[in-house]
Amino acid sequence: RGHLMPDYIVQIDVFRIKNMTFLYGYEKPVLVVLHSDSNNIEHLRTYVIGPKSLSDGPWKQSNISHDSYELVPVKVPYCGVIVIATASLTYYDGNCIKSCPLQPTKITAIGDFDCERDHFLIGDINGVLRIVVMSINQSKNSIEAIGSEAIGLTTV
């Protein structure tokens, strides 16, 4: 087990942070940040957190969906992130981009559906419950596709 280190301040050099989360599967902590620039164009950027420092991470992605608002980390061995936007879900890992459309909505709840973390449940502001499934290529150890399907309604 690790231990807590003294706190310190670091500066992230992006314009407007919308969301951030840690990625799974890296030796050092890797933070992925969803941000928009001064032209309101949205980007993903990763940072490696070191002792009292923040350095460029393993990947970044420019010009993602303009209405992105939520990040969901994907567990090992895929180690990417799902970006939730008003009308889409998109998986990024620095090498691979897979996307699927959604009916325009605001996702308000996200939960694991299985321990492998290739299935999620998401719920929206209208009470629609959806399952999100990532199709896995086992031989290449990669994500082949992402999809979602409505499975029911919940109370709001």
ABEGO torsion letter per residue (X at the ends): XBBBBBBBBBBBBBABBABBBBBBGBABBBBBBBBBBAAGBBBBBBBBBBBGBBBBBABBBBGBBAABABBBBBBOAAGBBBBBBAABBBBBAGABBBBBBBBBBBBABBBBABAAGABBBBBBAAGBBBBBBBBBBAAAGBBABBBBBBAEBBBX
